[in-house]
Amino acid sequence: MRKIVTFLWFNDQAKEAVDFYVSLFENAKIINTSYLTESVAKIAGKNAGDVSTIDFELNGQNFTALNGGPMYTFSEAISIAVNCKTQEEIDYLWEALSKGGEIVSCGWLKDRYGLTWQIMPESLDIMMRDPDIAKADRVSTAMLSMSKLSISELEKAYKGE
């Protein structure tokens, strides 16, 4: 039993979304898929045997995608943050996740399913927490001017270059 799980409510694209997310991360897998029973399908106005939920894991994080219908949609109030080691990883995830979605700012984007992601370098947290407030402020200013984050530009700001 997974103790803490983030549930993601989709209208009816849970399988498509999960297949996409799992394809993007090396350490990712589908754990379980459940299907609507006849009684639940009848109440939901769907077909028995349709995908209900998909349990999956992205780099050790537990998620469940639910085909819950159109009643609820994603909001920017919740996002998935991905800390990337390299610019290549940032570029790859940025391009894949933003395709068909919406670029926001400061490393934030919405994917084609409406889910908000933060694609960030691992080093950003270290730079932003530096006790030298001037360094952290320069990094903040640089970050605020970007959509996709650039490690080299953030590091230049950090160093005062």
URNORWO-V36692 format. One record per pair of residues at least 24 apart in sequence whose C-alpha atoms are under 6 Angstrom apart, sorted by sequence separation. I is the first residue (numbers start at 1). J is the second residue. D is the distance in Angstrom with one decimal. If there is no record, write none. Layout:
i = <I:I>
j = <J:J>
d = <D:D>
This chain:
i = <31:31:30:29:29:28:28:28:27:81:84:85:79:80:81:82:83:84:85:106:79:83:84:106:83:74:76:106:107:74:106:107:105:107:14:14:12:7:10:11:5:6:7:8:9:10:11:5:7:10:11:9:11>
j = <55:56:56:56:57:57:58:59:59:117:120:121:116:117:118:119:120:121:122:143:117:121:122:144:122:114:116:146:147:115:147:148:147:149:65:67:67:63:66:67:62:63:64:65:66:67:68:63:65:68:69:68:70>
d = <5.3:5.1:4.2:5.7:5.4:5.3:4.5:5.8:4.9:5.7:5.9:6.0:4.7:4.7:4.4:5.1:5.1:4.7:5.7:5.4:5.1:5.3:5.4:5.4:4.8:5.9:5.9:5.4:5.5:5.8:5.0:4.9:4.1:5.3:5.4:5.6:4.7:5.7:5.8:5.3:5.0:4.7:4.8:4.8:5.0:5.0:5.5:5.2:5.9:5.8:3.9:5.8:4.8>
